[in-house]
Amino acid sequence: MGASFSNTDFSGQTLKLGDRVTWAIYAHCGECAFCRDGLPQKCVQLFKYGHEAVSDTGEGSSGGMASYIMLKSGTPILKLPDTIRDHSATPINCAVATAAAMIRESDCKLDAHSVLLVMGGGYAGLSAVALAKKQGCGRVLVFETNMELHKRCLEFGADEVFVPGDQAAIECLNKWTHQRGVDLVLELAGSTDAAQLGLDQLRTGGCLILAGTVFPSPPLRIDPDQIVRRCLTIKGSHNYRPEDLITATRFMCDTQDKLPWGRLVGGVFSLEDCNEAIQFAKDHPGQRAILQMC
Ligand SMILES: [Zn+2]
């Protein structure tokens, strides 16, 4: 039964039984003020997969730790290219799409002269580094507190990696920008200190995109006078639009054999061993635990 249906994904590709797909982290109505304004992830009827409270009856159960999942109406579904491997596709609809959204939200035209500062070398931070480099960004510096993760930042395209507080990083940025300051800062470390450090490195006309601080955090020190006189842009970016899912999918398809994505996966676990997987993720910051359903 059903009076309204479609066999195409949101990009217009025909779907057939057996196709592999990815989907946005949310379902949205497509009609409310937020949806019409390009913020479907803030829809008044928003449903977020893996974020809803689960009742005793199982209502709200919607996460990926399951053999099957029922997608709600209003979920942007995207057919995956045949060439993309399952493990490569896994992070597309979270970390990679989020990084793609941040760069899009910045409105920065990244080119050979651009200097980008990425706060945090986790999955989304690495995605941002690699995406920016692929878009032609001249220089990328990453601040990452965990020195064990520095090498992989370089492997994903960062030109330099430093621990926050290292004066050599500031000297490096000053040298790259001739004391001008960086064009764009992407905050993915999830701390006010990181956001502050990034904000303080912006050039006149520069842009700070915040995405990591998704919980109540201490306030930033911002002098409104500086925002005005230096024409700064400070913008929040939470989740992403469907178009970012397309960008992320194409990017992953292009880079799955060129970048060491596989090394970000620390272990593959069966659904029955999900507790082990959770413990592994806790014990190995910066490494992903993948649950294999079949
Ligand atoms: Zn809506």
Residues whose N, C-alpha, C, O or C-beta is under 5 A from the ligand:
A	BS01	ZN	H28 C29 G30 E31 C32 C35 C43 V44 Q45
